[in-house]
């Protein structure tokens, strides 16, 4: 699904043929599929309205108006039949049922980066709350929205919460001014508290491994610390130095080469499409000899949100690899072998890393840098894929299909789909 101003376009994922076309009341600012792909919500935050469309019954639609309360966020519950709307100033979360048309309210939600988290099986929801100048967490049962547990947290300014994939442990972490990670059980017991250091800026990113065995914490000190699920103690610390010296680490460096074309031999002027392919610079990877010095940018100390520390973390689907990005070295992706707890590969790009995401089915990483190329890494090697087409298609984000057969590449105003051929087994 994609939106253009007021219109929502639903296409077939394999052929991109348009299946449905819906017109909303105002400019669409957010869209989200229900878990069973039967409904899609369109949020129009400026008007405080959410519209829901059905794929099975094109004539059916639903409109939710929050009125004077306003709207700042909207999402589906895991069952795909309830919608959670967060009102302006985070006064409350309104839970709307599509089946019974009933409404439930959750008071005092906290305005933080990640204040609502569902377990992977969809049974429980955790909500970060702020009341009487203290942080709390409430855990709800999703089938009837009854409160299961309510407890306060030992945080100065709770910044985010996230369930482990197995749904047994909830991680809560403080703002960057206080390095603190708290781990709670489903019944609200504090299992463990972790603090790496005290005074400098603290946590910047967090990621659970798919097996729930590891919790990776990216910090402003340019390090990743990995906790184990048995004792919740640190098992290793991963550094991001500007110089790669180990001979066991493979460094792939992106290089650009301009093709040499003898235009005098052309008997006719090249067409625009041919000219763009003939004269555009081509990119490929070369293996660098260690030691390799990466481009290091010293952060500006007197500005807010300094570009420093580990801002992106992601585990591969098979738990074998961890990809990281250190904002001080913006052009590099670091890939760690979790089985050996060693740095395996560094991808050195020509431009700043905008986003990366693992294939949901196998250890294959897709990277974009704001150029018209997408970069793919797997244990077999690296490849650069040039997106065909006229004009400058700058890939700012990407998303894998759940089957791993294709991925959507997003620019500011356009998108395209990249299809990957599977090897015959």
Number of C-alpha atoms within 10 A of each C-alpha: 17 14 19 13 11 15 17 22 14 18 15 11 14 10 8 12 10 12 11 14 13 13 15 19 14 16 19 24 14 16 19 17 17 19 15 11 12 14 19 22 24 27 26 24 21 13 16 20 21 26 19 21 21 16 15 10 10 11 8 10 15 11 14 14 14 18 11 10 15 20 24 16 18 24 22 20 21 21 15 18 17 23 24 20 26 24 22 18 14 21 16 18 23 19 22 20 16 14 8 9 9 10 13 13 14 18 14 18 24 25 18 16 11 15 19 22 18 22 20 14 11 16 15 22 21 25 24 25 26 18 12 6 8 14 20 20 23 19 23 20 15 19 13 8 15 12 15 15 15 16 15 15 21 18 19 15 19 29 20 23 25 23 24 23 18 13 18 13 23 21 20 25 29 22 20 18 14 20 22 22 23 21 21 18 15 16 13 19 12 16 13 14 16 15 13 12 12 11 8 12 17 24 28 23 20 25 20 22 20 17 14 18 17 23 22 23 24 26 23 23 18 20 19 26 19 24 20 15 15 8 10 18 14 17 12 14 13 17 14 19 15 14 13 18 13 12 10 11 18 18 23 22 19 19 14 12 10 11 12 9 10 7 11 8 7 9 7 8 10 12 9 10 11 11 11 15 15 16 12 12 13 16 17 16 19 13 12 13 13 15 13 15 11 18 16 16 13 12 14 11 10 7 8 7 9 14 19 22 25 26 20 21 22 23 25 22 18 13 20 15 25 23 21 23 25 29 23 23 24 22 20 25 23 18 24 21 15 17 9 10 16 15 22 19 20 20 21 26 22 17 14 17 23 18 18 24 20 24 22 17 15 14 18 20 22 20 24 25 22 20 19 19 20 22 20 19 19 14 11 6 11 17 15 16 14 14 18 13 11 10 8 10 21 21 25 19 20 22 18 20 15 11 11 17 16 18 20 16 23 19 17 11 8 12 16 16 19 16 13 10 8 8 5 4 3
